[in-house]
């Protein structure tokens, strides 16, 4: 079973999410190493009754993505965490209403 994990929030200014696909993520941490703000970390999670290492957004950043990730905000190029993932397991949803 695929689990799609959305870390982030929606507020009056827009939608800000980092999305991890559990089927594709192997916990290699390449994306975490490329993050200039150290927002990502590898954690152990139960997926389909088995414990696996997956990438997660650190708890303290989950409601601050708009600000913490602003320097990497996707415009013409992919953010470093997304661009470095060879498995295409991570993506951004970044829809500013301003």
C-alpha positions in Angstrom: 0.0 0.0 0.0 1.3 3.4 -0.9 1.2 6.1 1.8 1.5 9.7 0.7 2.5 11.9 3.6 1.7 15.6 3.4 3.7 17.8 5.8 2.6 21.4 5.9 -0.5 23.6 6.0 -3.0 25.8 4.3 -3.7 29.3 5.5 -5.0 32.7 4.1 -1.7 33.2 2.2 -1.7 29.8 0.4 -0.9 26.1 0.5 2.6 25.0 1.6 3.4 21.2 1.7 6.3 18.9 1.3 4.9 15.5 0.1 6.7 12.1 0.6 5.6 9.0 -1.3 6.3 6.0 0.9 6.5 3.6 -2.0 9.3 5.5 -3.7 11.2 6.8 -0.6 14.1 4.5 0.5 15.3 6.8 3.3 18.7 7.5 1.6 18.7 11.0 3.0 20.1 12.6 -0.2 17.2 15.2 0.0 18.0 15.9 3.6 21.6 16.5 2.9 20.8 19.0 0.1 18.4 21.0 2.3 20.1 24.3 3.3 17.8 24.7 6.3 18.0 21.1 7.6 14.2 20.7 7.4 14.2 17.0 6.5 15.3 14.0 8.6 15.1 10.2 8.3 12.7 8.5 10.7 11.5 5.0 11.2 7.8 4.5 10.4 5.5 1.5 10.1 4.4 1.0 6.5 2.4 -2.1 5.6 3.2 -3.7 9.0 6.9 -3.3 8.4 9.3 -0.8 9.9 11.0 1.4 7.3 13.2 4.4 7.2 11.6 7.3 5.4 12.2 11.0 5.1 10.1 13.3 7.2 9.8 17.1 7.8 11.1 17.8 11.3 8.2 18.6 13.7 9.4 22.1 14.5 9.2 23.1 10.8 5.9 21.6 9.8 3.9 24.8 10.4 6.6 27.1 9.2 7.4 25.8 5.7 6.4 29.1 4.0 9.1 30.9 5.9 11.8 28.3 6.4 11.7 27.0 2.8 11.3 30.5 1.2 14.8 30.6 -0.3 14.1 27.4 -2.2 10.5 28.3 -3.2 9.9 26.6 -6.6 9.7 29.0 -9.5 11.6 27.9 -12.6 13.7 25.2 -11.1 13.0 22.4 -8.6 14.1 22.9 -5.0 17.3 21.1 -4.1 15.5 18.4 -2.0 13.2 17.5 -5.0 15.9 17.8 -7.7 18.3 15.5 -5.9 15.8 12.6 -5.3 16.5 10.0 -8.0 13.4 8.1 -6.9 11.0 11.1 -7.3 9.7 10.4 -3.8 9.5 14.0 -2.7 7.5 17.0 -4.2 6.4 20.4 -3.2 2.9 21.9 -3.2 3.5 25.7 -3.0 0.6 27.8 -4.0 0.8 31.3 -2.7 -2.4 33.3 -3.0 -0.5 36.5 -3.0 
